[in-house]
Amino acid sequence: MTTDKRWGARSIASLIVFVLAAILTIPALVGHWGHRTVIDSTRYIETVGPLASSPEVQEAVATAVKDAVLAKVDTEKQVDDLLSGLFPDSPIVQNLSAPIAAGINSAIGALVDRFVASDAFQKLWLQLNTSLQRGLVAVLSGETNGTVRLEGDKLVLDISSLLTEVQTYLVNEGITAAGSITIPENDRSIVLAETPLLAQIRFVYSLTSPLLQWAPVIVAAMFALSIWLARRRARTVVATGIVLLASGVVAYQGLTIGEDIFVDQLAGTVFEPASTVFWSTMFQYLVAGTKAVGLLGIAVIVAGWLGGRTRSAQNLRGHLMRGLGEISGRMPEGLQGLLTDSIATVRWIIYALGVVIVMLTDVLAPESVLWTVALVAGLITVAELLAVRPRPEEVEVLEITEVTIES
């Protein structure tokens, strides 16, 4: 009979909902970041736009462009042909071709460096990333043609527009040979990612994209439902906090491992200097979100413990309630015990308000969690103060004390 009472229909339902919410916590966090940072074009440009001013990114782009251009411009041969026409059968041609070609290559490199540091590159960077964001969404939606393409297990970005702008810039700066460069198709793209999971990611996105924006709210509602159904609500609140804390830690560690893998994949390439900067910028909101979820988990654990049946929690609650009782005794009679009959409902409303504030915050960050926790704690304190009734003996002692002071 004891087992049936402990594991009734509500308890079983609470456990099922809790397990589902726990499983979905990390996917909801990542999915929400993906929707806000990658799918949202405005937020995406706000995130990656500043990278155009990063010295590491400028160096990587400049090196990639210089390699692509110089690989197709045989300056030494062109100088050799020019000098041979001016000085036929002269040994001076062989002595001068190499140094002159090196000087031209250096000049091309300097012009490319100047271009990536210019306002023109800033605008081009925004245009390229706008196309990139649209291409990513198109790929996730199942389209196969565009700036971003899915070629087998490779996610490929077409950089034709960037190379064309650089060619035009070089020609305008006097490097007319750059205008005749024809770059093969296989040199007009770079591989953004290579993993056999890309097809699965696209499939999952097609199923979940309508819910990504509201995923954290759905998970929060599931945890709230589990707590409401549970017999031992305080214990379930503590368990919810543990799940949130563990999810934040696991997601943060996953990002750390992912960064190491990403940097290792680009090691030895022209993009190696920019790999760390790109990762930290691209995932800055997700990193902040993992820390915020972990911090929220700690706050929920403390709240659950404080509302529990342990002796330490009961002693602390007793001290707090006595303190509130003393303050209540000094309040006007109309406010004393104002919320006594409705305090349970008021608590749920305040907790729900806190969840709504956290979920609807523009950027989920530790700072927003701290402010929300402080707000909820303050509102709960005020509500408890308006719910507690001072004991008669406390009121009597208070009145005698006031009379003595007046005398």
N, C-alpha and C positions, 0 to 999 in steps of 0.2 A: 504493500500500500504506500509505503514511503517513497518507493521508486516512482510509482505512478504519479504521486503528487509532485515530485521534483521534476519529472520529465513529462509534463502534460503537453497538450497541443501547442500552447503558447510558447513554452520553453523550447520545444523542438523547432518551431517556426523561427524563434529568435536565433537559435544556433545556425540554422540554414542561412538566414539572411545575413548574419554576422560573417559566416565563412565566405559567402559570395562577395560581400563588401570588402573583406580583407584581400581576396584574390584580385579584385578590380582596382584596388587603391593605386598601385604603381602604374598600370595601364592608363588609368584615368588621369593621373598626373602628367604622364608623358604625352598622352593624346591631347590634353588641354593645351600643353605647351606647343605641340605641333600645330594645332588649330590657330592659336594666337600668334605664333611666330612665323610659321611657314605658309599656312593657308591664308592668313590675313595679310594682304599685300602691303597695306600701310605700315603695319608693325614690322614686317619683314624688311622693308626699305629702311625704316628707322633703326633696325638692328644692324644691318650689314653696311649701310651707307657710310658710317664713319671709318670703315676699313680702308676706304680709298685714301685716307690721310695717314694710314699706318706705314711707317718706314719699311717694316718687314714685308707687307703686302706689295708696296710699290717696288721693292727690290725683286720680289718673286715674279711679278708681272713683267717688269722690265727685262729680267733675264730670260723669261720664256719668249717674249717677243723678239728680243735680240737674237736668240738662238734660232728661232723660226725664220727670221729675215736673213741673217748672215749665212744660214745653211743653203739658201737659194741664190745668194748673190756671191758669185766667185769673183771677189774684187781683185784678187791677185792676177787672175787670168785677164780681166778687163784692163787692168793697168798694163799688163805685159803686152796685150794687143795694141793699146794706145801708144806705148813707148816704141814698140817695134815699127809702127807706122811712121813715127817721127824720126827714129834712129835705126834704120834697117841694118841688120847684121852688125850691130854695135854691142860689145860686151857690157856696156853700161846698163843695158836693159835688165840683165839678170841681177845686177847689183842693186838696182833701184826698185824693182817691182815689189819685192817683199816688204821693205820699209814703207813705201807709199801705200800699199794695200793695208798694212797694219794701221797706218794713220787714218785711212778712210774708215776702216772698221771701228776704230776708236771714236771717230767723229759720229758714226751712226749710233754707237752705243751711248754717247753723250746726248745725242738728240732724243733717243728713246727715253733716257733717264729724265730729260727735261720735260718730255711729253707726259710721263706718268705723274710728275709733280705739278702739272698745270691744272687750271680750272677745266680745260677741255676734257682731261681724263676723268675729273670728278663727275662731270655730266655723263660721260660715256659709261662710267662705272655704274651710275644709277640706272641708265638705260639697259645695260647688260644684265644687271641684277633684277630689274623689272621683268625682262624677258625670261630670266632664269626662274623667277618665282612662278610666273604663268606657266612655264614649261613643266615645272615640278608638279603643279596642280593638274596639268593636262596628262602627264604620265600617270599620276595616281588615279586619274579618272579613266584611264584606259586608252588614251590617244597615243599614237606611235610616231607622229611627225611633229617637228617643231624645234625650238632652240635646244630643248632637252629631250634626249631620246633614250629609250631602253633597248640596248643591243645585247641580247642574251642576259648575262649576269652583270652587265656593265651599265652604269648610268652616265651618259655622255653629254657634255655641254659643247655646243657649236660656238666657236669664238671668231667666226668669219668677220663679224662686224668690227670687232676689236682690231683684227689684223688689217682690215681695209682702212680704218681710221689712221692707224700708224703709218701705213703706206702713203696715204694722202699727206700726212704731216711731214714725212721725210721728203717727199717730192717738193712740197712747198718750201722746205728749208734748203733746197738745192741738191738733194740726193736724187737726181732724176732716174738713176738706174733702179731705184726702188719701185718705180711705177710699172716696170715691166716684169715684176716678180709674179710668178704663178705658183701659188702654194697648193700642193696636192690635197685632196679631200681628207686623207688620213692625218694630215698635219693641221687641219682646221678645227679640231676638237680635242678636248681633254677629258679624261675619265674622272668623274666626280666621286664615284663609289663603285665597288665591285663586290657583290655578295650574292649567293644563291637565294637569299631571302627577299630580294626586291619584288619578285612576282607575288610572294605571299603578302608582303607589305601592301602592295597595290590591292590585293583581294580583301585584306582586312579593312583597308581604308574605304573601299566601296561599300562595305557593310556598316561601318561605324561612323562615317563622316557626318551624318545628321546629328549624332549624339555627342561628338567630341567636345563641342562648346559647353555642353551641360553635364559632362561626365563627372566632374567633381561634385556638383550639386546632387546628382543621382546617388553617388557613393555616400555622401553625407546623409542623405535622406534614408538610405539603407541602414547605416549605423544607428541613426535616430530611431528607426522602426525597431531594430533589434533591441535597443535599450528599453524602449517602451514595452515590448513584449516580454522582456526578461523578468523573472521572479526576483533575482538579485541584481537590481539595476546598478548599484554602485560598483559591483564587481564587473559588470559588463562595460561600464564606463571606463574602468581601469584597463580592461582588455582592449577596448577601442583605442585608448591612448597608447598602449604597447604596440598595437598594429601600426598606428600612425608613425610612431617613433622608429620602429623597425623598417617601415617602408621608406621613410626619409633617408635612413642610413644606407639601406640596400641600394636605393636609386642613386644616391651620391657616390657610393663606391662603384656602381656600374658606370657612371659617367667618367670617373677617374680611370677605370680600366679602358673604357672606350676611347678616351683621349690618348692613352698610351698606344693603343693599337693604331689609331689614326695617324699619330706622329710617326710611328714606326713604318707605316705604309708609304709615307712621303719622304722618309729618310733617303738621302742621296739624290733627291730630285730638286728642281729649281724651286719647288714650293715648300721645301723643308723649313726655311726661316719663318714662313708665314703660317705654318700649320698650327702652332700653339696659339697664336693670336687669333686666327680664324675660329678655332674650336672654342676658346674662352668667350669670344664675342657672340658666336652663334648660340651657345648654350647658356649664356649668362642668366637668362630668366628661369631656365629649368634648374640650374644649380641653386639659385635663390629659392625656387619653389621647394626643392628637396629639404633645404635647411628650415624653411618655414613650416613644412609638414612635420619635421622632427621636433621643432620647438612647440608646435601645436600639440603634438603627442604628449610632451612632458606636461603641458598645462592641463590636458585632459586627465592624465594619470593623477596629478595632484588633486584635481576636482573630484575624481572618483574616490580616491583614498579619503579625502576629507568628508565625503558623504557616506563612507562605509561604516562597518560595525566593529572595527578594530578598537582596542582600548585606547590607543594613542590618538586615533581620530576622534573618538568620543570625548576624551579629555580636552583636546584642543577646541572642539565645538562648544564644550561647556564653558571654557574660558571666554570664547568669543561671544557666546550668548549672554553671559553675565555682564560683559562689557557693554554689549548693545542694550541690555536691560537698564544699566545705569544711565546710559545716554537717553534712552526712551523716557526714563523717569523725569528728565528735565525738559521734555518736549511738551507742547500744549496738549491738553486732554483730547482734543479732536483728532490728533495725529497718532496717539498711542493705540496700537493694535488695529490700525486702519486696514491693513492687508492680512490680518490673521486668518480669515476664512478663505482667502484666495491666494495665499503665498505659493502653493504648489503650482498653480496655473501661471502665476507671474514668473516663477523661476523658469518654467518651460519657454515662456515668451522671450525672456532675456537670453536664454541659451540659443534659441532659434534666431534671434536678432544677431547674436555674435557669429553664428554660422553663416548667415546671409551676408554679413559684412565681409567676412573672410573670403567667401566664394565669389563675391561680386567685385572684389578689389581688382583694380586694373592690372597690377603686377603682384602676384603672391610672393611676398618677401618676409624675412624675419621681422622687419620693422612693423609691417602691417599686422602681423600676428601679435606682437607685443602690445601695440596700441589697442587692438581689439580685446585681448585678454584683460588689459587694464580697465577698459570700458565695461566689460562684462562683470569683472570683480567689483567695480564701483557700483554698478546698478544693483547687483545682488546684495551688496552691503546695505544700500539704501532700502531695498525691499525688505530685507530681514529686520532692519531697524523699525520700519513701519508695521511689521508684523508682530514683533515681540511685545508682550505686555509686562510692565514692571510688576514685580511681586508686591503685595500689599505692605509687607514689612519694610520693603525698600522705600516705598512712597512715604510711609510714616516717618522713617528715620530722616529722609530728605527734608520733610516739612519741619521736623524738630530742629534740624541743623540750621535751616533758614531762619527760624524764629530766634534761635540763639544768636546768630550773626546780627540780626536786626537789633536785638537788645543791647 
